[in-house]
Amino acid sequence: KIKVHPLAMVGISDHYTRVTAGGTPLSSDAPVVGLLFGHDYVVEDAVDIAWDDRNSGSTSTKINLHKAVFPMQRVLGWYRVGDAPNEEDLKYTKQLQEQQKCSIAFCLMQASGTSWMED
């Protein structure tokens, strides 16, 4: 059972709103993607990442900066707003698992208001 703190939900919602409303340098149709941080199956925070940067060092930098401020938290998973899971989602999940040396949850959230999680 995974619990999600309201702060994480607000962070994801804010990220989605900023991208779709044009409040970022990203195009309004850019993928909304981020990391989920917490501990003991409680997602406490969500940090946005650029889809194009997920394989670069900037994601590792964000993870390390987050851990420096919140040393008790670790990467629990990642999220993407979209219609259906795809091969790239699986690749990125495996990549994070290898980097973090732990199981990683993938949360696909549909903009229509429904969501589901897969581990």
MODELLER restraints for C-alpha pairs under 7 A, 6 or more apart:
rsr = mdl.restraints
at = mdl.atoms
rsr.add(forms.Gaussian(group=physical.xy_distance, feature=features.Distance(at['CA:2:A'], at['CA:41:A']), mean=4.93, stdev=0.5))
rsr.add(forms.Gaussian(group=physical.xy_distance, feature=features.Distance(at['CA:2:A'], at['CA:42:A']), mean=5.85, stdev=0.5))
rsr.add(forms.Gaussian(group=physical.xy_distance, feature=features.Distance(at['CA:3:A'], at['CA:41:A']), mean=6.34, stdev=0.5))
rsr.add(forms.Gaussian(group=physical.xy_distance, feature=features.Distance(at['CA:3:A'], at['CA:42:A']), mean=4.71, stdev=0.5))
rsr.add(forms.Gaussian(group=physical.xy_distance, feature=features.Distance(at['CA:3:A'], at['CA:43:A']), mean=6.12, stdev=0.5))
rsr.add(forms.Gaussian(group=physical.xy_distance, feature=features.Distance(at['CA:4:A'], at['CA:42:A']), mean=5.73, stdev=0.5))
rsr.add(forms.Gaussian(group=physical.xy_distance, feature=features.Distance(at['CA:4:A'], at['CA:43:A']), mean=4.66, stdev=0.5))
rsr.add(forms.Gaussian(group=physical.xy_distance, feature=features.Distance(at['CA:4:A'], at['CA:44:A']), mean=6.40, stdev=0.5))
rsr.add(forms.Gaussian(group=physical.xy_distance, feature=features.Distance(at['CA:5:A'], at['CA:42:A']), mean=6.99, stdev=0.5))
rsr.add(forms.Gaussian(group=physical.xy_distance, feature=features.Distance(at['CA:5:A'], at['CA:43:A']), mean=5.88, stdev=0.5))
rsr.add(forms.Gaussian(group=physical.xy_distance, feature=features.Distance(at['CA:5:A'], at['CA:44:A']), mean=5.03, stdev=0.5))
rsr.add(forms.Gaussian(group=physical.xy_distance, feature=features.Distance(at['CA:7:A'], at['CA:44:A']), mean=6.59, stdev=0.5))
rsr.add(forms.Gaussian(group=physical.xy_distance, feature=features.Distance(at['CA:7:A'], at['CA:45:A']), mean=6.13, stdev=0.5))
rsr.add(forms.Gaussian(group=physical.xy_distance, feature=features.Distance(at['CA:8:A'], at['CA:43:A']), mean=6.73, stdev=0.5))
rsr.add(forms.Gaussian(group=physical.xy_distance, feature=features.Distance(at['CA:8:A'], at['CA:44:A']), mean=5.56, stdev=0.5))
rsr.add(forms.Gaussian(group=physical.xy_distance, feature=features.Distance(at['CA:8:A'], at['CA:45:A']), mean=4.24, stdev=0.5))
rsr.add(forms.Gaussian(group=physical.xy_distance, feature=features.Distance(at['CA:8:A'], at['CA:46:A']), mean=4.91, stdev=0.5))
rsr.add(forms.Gaussian(group=physical.xy_distance, feature=features.Distance(at['CA:11:A'], at['CA:46:A']), mean=5.71, stdev=0.5))
rsr.add(forms.Gaussian(group=physical.xy_distance, feature=features.Distance(at['CA:12:A'], at['CA:46:A']), mean=6.28, stdev=0.5))
rsr.add(forms.Gaussian(group=physical.xy_distance, feature=features.Distance(at['CA:15:A'], at['CA:48:A']), mean=6.63, stdev=0.5))
rsr.add(forms.Gaussian(group=physical.xy_distance, feature=features.Distance(at['CA:16:A'], at['CA:32:A']), mean=6.02, stdev=0.5))
rsr.add(forms.Gaussian(group=physical.xy_distance, feature=features.Distance(at['CA:18:A'], at['CA:24:A']), mean=6.07, stdev=0.5))
rsr.add(forms.Gaussian(group=physical.xy_distance, feature=features.Distance(at['CA:19:A'], at['CA:26:A']), mean=6.56, stdev=0.5))
rsr.add(forms.Gaussian(group=physical.xy_distance, feature=features.Distance(at['CA:19:A'], at['CA:28:A']), mean=5.31, stdev=0.5))
rsr.add(forms.Gaussian(group=physical.xy_distance, feature=features.Distance(at['CA:20:A'], at['CA:28:A']), mean=4.53, stdev=0.5))
rsr.add(forms.Gaussian(group=physical.xy_distance, feature=features.Distance(at['CA:20:A'], at['CA:29:A']), mean=6.56, stdev=0.5))
rsr.add(forms.Gaussian(group=physical.xy_distance, feature=features.Distance(at['CA:21:A'], at['CA:28:A']), mean=6.40, stdev=0.5))
rsr.add(forms.Gaussian(group=physical.xy_distance, feature=features.Distance(at['CA:22:A'], at['CA:28:A']), mean=5.23, stdev=0.5))
rsr.add(forms.Gaussian(group=physical.xy_distance, feature=features.Distance(at['CA:31:A'], at['CA:51:A']), mean=6.27, stdev=0.5))
rsr.add(forms.Gaussian(group=physical.xy_distance, feature=features.Distance(at['CA:31:A'], at['CA:81:A']), mean=6.91, stdev=0.5))
rsr.add(forms.Gaussian(group=physical.xy_distance, feature=features.Distance(at['CA:32:A'], at['CA:80:A']), mean=5.56, stdev=0.5))
rsr.add(forms.Gaussian(group=physical.xy_distance, feature=features.Distance(at['CA:32:A'], at['CA:81:A']), mean=5.47, stdev=0.5))
rsr.add(forms.Gaussian(group=physical.xy_distance, feature=features.Distance(at['CA:33:A'], at['CA:48:A']), mean=5.95, stdev=0.5))
rsr.add(forms.Gaussian(group=physical.xy_distance, feature=features.Distance(at['CA:33:A'], at['CA:49:A']), mean=5.73, stdev=0.5))
rsr.add(forms.Gaussian(group=physical.xy_distance, feature=features.Distance(at['CA:33:A'], at['CA:50:A']), mean=6.53, stdev=0.5))
rsr.add(forms.Gaussian(group=physical.xy_distance, feature=features.Distance(at['CA:33:A'], at['CA:51:A']), mean=6.16, stdev=0.5))
rsr.add(forms.Gaussian(group=physical.xy_distance, feature=features.Distance(at['CA:33:A'], at['CA:79:A']), mean=5.57, stdev=0.5))
rsr.add(forms.Gaussian(group=physical.xy_distance, feature=features.Distance(at['CA:33:A'], at['CA:80:A']), mean=4.45, stdev=0.5))
rsr.add(forms.Gaussian(group=physical.xy_distance, feature=features.Distance(at['CA:33:A'], at['CA:81:A']), mean=6.79, stdev=0.5))
rsr.add(forms.Gaussian(group=physical.xy_distance, feature=features.Distance(at['CA:34:A'], at['CA:46:A']), mean=6.46, stdev=0.5))
rsr.add(forms.Gaussian(group=physical.xy_distance, feature=features.Distance(at['CA:34:A'], at['CA:47:A']), mean=5.29, stdev=0.5))
rsr.add(forms.Gaussian(group=physical.xy_distance, feature=features.Distance(at['CA:34:A'], at['CA:48:A']), mean=3.96, stdev=0.5))
rsr.add(forms.Gaussian(group=physical.xy_distance, feature=features.Distance(at['CA:34:A'], at['CA:49:A']), mean=4.90, stdev=0.5))
rsr.add(forms.Gaussian(group=physical.xy_distance, feature=features.Distance(at['CA:34:A'], at['CA:78:A']), mean=5.57, stdev=0.5))
rsr.add(forms.Gaussian(group=physical.xy_distance, feature=features.Distance(at['CA:34:A'], at['CA:79:A']), mean=5.36, stdev=0.5))
rsr.add(forms.Gaussian(group=physical.xy_distance, feature=features.Distance(at['CA:34:A'], at['CA:80:A']), mean=6.72, stdev=0.5))
rsr.add(forms.Gaussian(group=physical.xy_distance, feature=features.Distance(at['CA:35:A'], at['CA:46:A']), mean=5.56, stdev=0.5))
rsr.add(forms.Gaussian(group=physical.xy_distance, feature=features.Distance(at['CA:35:A'], at['CA:47:A']), mean=5.20, stdev=0.5))
rsr.add(forms.Gaussian(group=physical.xy_distance, feature=features.Distance(at['CA:35:A'], at['CA:48:A']), mean=6.34, stdev=0.5))
rsr.add(forms.Gaussian(group=physical.xy_distance, feature=features.Distance(at['CA:35:A'], at['CA:75:A']), mean=6.92, stdev=0.5))
rsr.add(forms.Gaussian(group=physical.xy_distance, feature=features.Distance(at['CA:35:A'], at['CA:77:A']), mean=6.03, stdev=0.5))
rsr.add(forms.Gaussian(group=physical.xy_distance, feature=features.Distance(at['CA:35:A'], at['CA:78:A']), mean=4.19, stdev=0.5))
rsr.add(forms.Gaussian(group=physical.xy_distance, feature=features.Distance(at['CA:35:A'], at['CA:79:A']), mean=6.31, stdev=0.5))
rsr.add(forms.Gaussian(group=physical.xy_distance, feature=features.Distance(at['CA:36:A'], at['CA:43:A']), mean=6.20, stdev=0.5))
rsr.add(forms.Gaussian(group=physical.xy_distance, feature=features.Distance(at['CA:36:A'], at['CA:45:A']), mean=5.97, stdev=0.5))
rsr.add(forms.Gaussian(group=physical.xy_distance, feature=features.Distance(at['CA:36:A'], at['CA:46:A']), mean=4.65, stdev=0.5))
rsr.add(forms.Gaussian(group=physical.xy_distance, feature=features.Distance(at['CA:36:A'], at['CA:47:A']), mean=6.67, stdev=0.5))
rsr.add(forms.Gaussian(group=physical.xy_distance, feature=features.Distance(at['CA:36:A'], at['CA:75:A']), mean=5.86, stdev=0.5))
rsr.add(forms.Gaussian(group=physical.xy_distance, feature=features.Distance(at['CA:36:A'], at['CA:76:A']), mean=5.58, stdev=0.5))
rsr.add(forms.Gaussian(group=physical.xy_distance, feature=features.Distance(at['CA:36:A'], at['CA:77:A']), mean=4.99, stdev=0.5))
rsr.add(forms.Gaussian(group=physical.xy_distance, feature=features.Distance(at['CA:36:A'], at['CA:78:A']), mean=5.09, stdev=0.5))
rsr.add(forms.Gaussian(group=physical.xy_distance, feature=features.Distance(at['CA:37:A'], at['CA:43:A']), mean=5.63, stdev=0.5))
rsr.add(forms.Gaussian(group=physical.xy_distance, feature=features.Distance(at['CA:37:A'], at['CA:44:A']), mean=5.91, stdev=0.5))
rsr.add(forms.Gaussian(group=physical.xy_distance, feature=features.Distance(at['CA:37:A'], at['CA:45:A']), mean=5.16, stdev=0.5))
rsr.add(forms.Gaussian(group=physical.xy_distance, feature=features.Distance(at['CA:37:A'], at['CA:46:A']), mean=6.13, stdev=0.5))
rsr.add(forms.Gaussian(group=physical.xy_distance, feature=features.Distance(at['CA:37:A'], at['CA:73:A']), mean=5.93, stdev=0.5))
rsr.add(forms.Gaussian(group=physical.xy_distance, feature=features.Distance(at['CA:37:A'], at['CA:74:A']), mean=5.40, stdev=0.5))
rsr.add(forms.Gaussian(group=physical.xy_distance, feature=features.Distance(at['CA:37:A'], at['CA:75:A']), mean=4.61, stdev=0.5))
rsr.add(forms.Gaussian(group=physical.xy_distance, feature=features.Distance(at['CA:37:A'], at['CA:76:A']), mean=5.40, stdev=0.5))
rsr.add(forms.Gaussian(group=physical.xy_distance, feature=features.Distance(at['CA:38:A'], at['CA:44:A']), mean=4.79, stdev=0.5))
rsr.add(forms.Gaussian(group=physical.xy_distance, feature=features.Distance(at['CA:38:A'], at['CA:45:A']), mean=6.51, stdev=0.5))
rsr.add(forms.Gaussian(group=physical.xy_distance, feature=features.Distance(at['CA:38:A'], at['CA:73:A']), mean=4.57, stdev=0.5))
rsr.add(forms.Gaussian(group=physical.xy_distance, feature=features.Distance(at['CA:38:A'], at['CA:74:A']), mean=5.58, stdev=0.5))
rsr.add(forms.Gaussian(group=physical.xy_distance, feature=features.Distance(at['CA:38:A'], at['CA:75:A']), mean=6.65, stdev=0.5))
rsr.add(forms.Gaussian(group=physical.xy_distance, feature=features.Distance(at['CA:38:A'], at['CA:76:A']), mean=6.28, stdev=0.5))
rsr.add(forms.Gaussian(group=physical.xy_distance, feature=features.Distance(at['CA:39:A'], at['CA:73:A']), mean=5.39, stdev=0.5))
rsr.add(forms.Gaussian(group=physical.xy_distance, feature=features.Distance(at['CA:39:A'], at['CA:74:A']), mean=6.27, stdev=0.5))
rsr.add(forms.Gaussian(group=physical.xy_distance, feature=features.Distance(at['CA:49:A'], at['CA:59:A']), mean=6.90, stdev=0.5))
rsr.add(forms.Gaussian(group=physical.xy_distance, feature=features.Distance(at['CA:53:A'], at['CA:59:A']), mean=6.73, stdev=0.5))
rsr.add(forms.Gaussian(group=physical.xy_distance, feature=features.Distance(at['CA:67:A'], at['CA:73:A']), mean=6.46, stdev=0.5))
rsr.add(forms.Gaussian(group=physical.xy_distance, feature=features.Distance(at['CA:67:A'], at['CA:74:A']), mean=6.93, stdev=0.5))
rsr.add(forms.Gaussian(group=physical.xy_distance, feature=features.Distance(at['CA:76:A'], at['CA:104:A']), mean=5.53, stdev=0.5))
rsr.add(forms.Gaussian(group=physical.xy_distance, feature=features.Distance(at['CA:76:A'], at['CA:105:A']), mean=6.25, stdev=0.5))
rsr.add(forms.Gaussian(group=physical.xy_distance, feature=features.Distance(at['CA:77:A'], at['CA:104:A']), mean=4.61, stdev=0.5))
rsr.add(forms.Gaussian(group=physical.xy_distance, feature=features.Distance(at['CA:77:A'], at['CA:105:A']), mean=4.30, stdev=0.5))
rsr.add(forms.Gaussian(group=physical.xy_distance, feature=features.Distance(at['CA:77:A'], at['CA:106:A']), mean=5.60, stdev=0.5))
rsr.add(forms.Gaussian(group=physical.xy_distance, feature=features.Distance(at['CA:78:A'], at['CA:105:A']), mean=6.51, stdev=0.5))
rsr.add(forms.Gaussian(group=physical.xy_distance, feature=features.Distance(at['CA:78:A'], at['CA:106:A']), mean=5.29, stdev=0.5))
rsr.add(forms.Gaussian(group=physical.xy_distance, feature=features.Distance(at['CA:78:A'], at['CA:107:A']), mean=6.24, stdev=0.5))
rsr.add(forms.Gaussian(group=physical.xy_distance, feature=features.Distance(at['CA:79:A'], at['CA:106:A']), mean=5.84, stdev=0.5))
rsr.add(forms.Gaussian(group=physical.xy_distance, feature=features.Distance(at['CA:79:A'], at['CA:107:A']), mean=4.61, stdev=0.5))
rsr.add(forms.Gaussian(group=physical.xy_distance, feature=features.Distance(at['CA:79:A'], at['CA:108:A']), mean=5.77, stdev=0.5))
rsr.add(forms.Gaussian(group=physical.xy_distance, feature=features.Distance(at['CA:80:A'], at['CA:107:A']), mean=6.55, stdev=0.5))
rsr.add(forms.Gaussian(group=physical.xy_distance, feature=features.Distance(at['CA:80:A'], at['CA:108:A']), mean=5.19, stdev=0.5))
rsr.add(forms.Gaussian(group=physical.xy_distance, feature=features.Distance(at['CA:80:A'], at['CA:109:A']), mean=6.24, stdev=0.5))
rsr.add(forms.Gaussian(group=physical.xy_distance, feature=features.Distance(at['CA:81:A'], at['CA:108:A']), mean=5.79, stdev=0.5))
rsr.add(forms.Gaussian(group=physical.xy_distance, feature=features.Distance(at['CA:81:A'], at['CA:109:A']), mean=4.67, stdev=0.5))
rsr.add(forms.Gaussian(group=physical.xy_distance, feature=features.Distance(at['CA:81:A'], at['CA:110:A']), mean=5.54, stdev=0.5))
rsr.add(forms.Gaussian(group=physical.xy_distance, feature=features.Distance(at['CA:81:A'], at['CA:111:A']), mean=6.49, stdev=0.5))
rsr.add(forms.Gaussian(group=physical.xy_distance, feature=features.Distance(at['CA:82:A'], at['CA:108:A']), mean=6.58, stdev=0.5))
rsr.add(forms.Gaussian(group=physical.xy_distance, feature=features.Distance(at['CA:82:A'], at['CA:109:A']), mean=6.22, stdev=0.5))
rsr.add(forms.Gaussian(group=physical.xy_distance, feature=features.Distance(at['CA:82:A'], at['CA:110:A']), mean=5.27, stdev=0.5))
rsr.add(forms.Gaussian(group=physical.xy_distance, feature=features.Distance(at['CA:82:A'], at['CA:111:A']), mean=6.88, stdev=0.5))
rsr.add(forms.Gaussian(group=physical.xy_distance, feature=features.Distance(at['CA:83:A'], at['CA:110:A']), mean=5.73, stdev=0.5))
rsr.add(forms.Gaussian(group=physical.xy_distance, feature=features.Distance(at['CA:93:A'], at['CA:104:A']), mean=6.46, stdev=0.5))
rsr.add(forms.Gaussian(group=physical.xy_distance, feature=features.Distance(at['CA:93:A'], at['CA:106:A']), mean=6.76, stdev=0.5))
rsr.add(forms.Gaussian(group=physical.xy_distance, feature=features.Distance(at['CA:96:A'], at['CA:104:A']), mean=6.91, stdev=0.5))
rsr.add(forms.Gaussian(group=physical.xy_distance, feature=features.Distance(at['CA:97:A'], at['CA:103:A']), mean=5.70, stdev=0.5))
rsr.add(forms.Gaussian(group=physical.xy_distance, feature=features.Distance(at['CA:97:A'], at['CA:104:A']), mean=5.69, stdev=0.5))
rsr.add(forms.Gaussian(group=physical.xy_distance, feature=features.Distance(at['CA:104:A'], at['CA:119:A']), mean=6.65, stdev=0.5))
rsr.add(forms.Gaussian(group=physical.xy_distance, feature=features.Distance(at['CA:105:A'], at['CA:118:A']), mean=6.24, stdev=0.5))
rsr.add(forms.Gaussian(group=physical.xy_distance, feature=features.Distance(at['CA:105:A'], at['CA:119:A']), mean=4.54, stdev=0.5))
rsr.add(forms.Gaussian(group=physical.xy_distance, feature=features.Distance(at['CA:106:A'], at['CA:117:A']), mean=6.25, stdev=0.5))
rsr.add(forms.Gaussian(group=physical.xy_distance, feature=features.Distance(at['CA:106:A'], at['CA:118:A']), mean=5.64, stdev=0.5))
rsr.add(forms.Gaussian(group=physical.xy_distance, feature=features.Distance(at['CA:106:A'], at['CA:119:A']), mean=6.07, stdev=0.5))
rsr.add(forms.Gaussian(group=physical.xy_distance, feature=features.Distance(at['CA:107:A'], at['CA:116:A']), mean=6.48, stdev=0.5))
rsr.add(forms.Gaussian(group=physical.xy_distance, feature=features.Distance(at['CA:107:A'], at['CA:117:A']), mean=4.67, stdev=0.5))
rsr.add(forms.Gaussian(group=physical.xy_distance, feature=features.Distance(at['CA:107:A'], at['CA:118:A']), mean=6.41, stdev=0.5))
rsr.add(forms.Gaussian(group=physical.xy_distance, feature=features.Distance(at['CA:108:A'], at['CA:115:A']), mean=6.22, stdev=0.5))
rsr.add(forms.Gaussian(group=physical.xy_distance, feature=features.Distance(at['CA:108:A'], at['CA:116:A']), mean=6.14, stdev=0.5))
rsr.add(forms.Gaussian(group=physical.xy_distance, feature=features.Distance(at['CA:108:A'], at['CA:117:A']), mean=6.36, stdev=0.5))
rsr.add(forms.Gaussian(group=physical.xy_distance, feature=features.Distance(at['CA:109:A'], at['CA:115:A']), mean=4.47, stdev=0.5))
rsr.add(forms.Gaussian(group=physical.xy_distance, feature=features.Distance(at['CA:109:A'], at['CA:116:A']), mean=6.65, stdev=0.5))
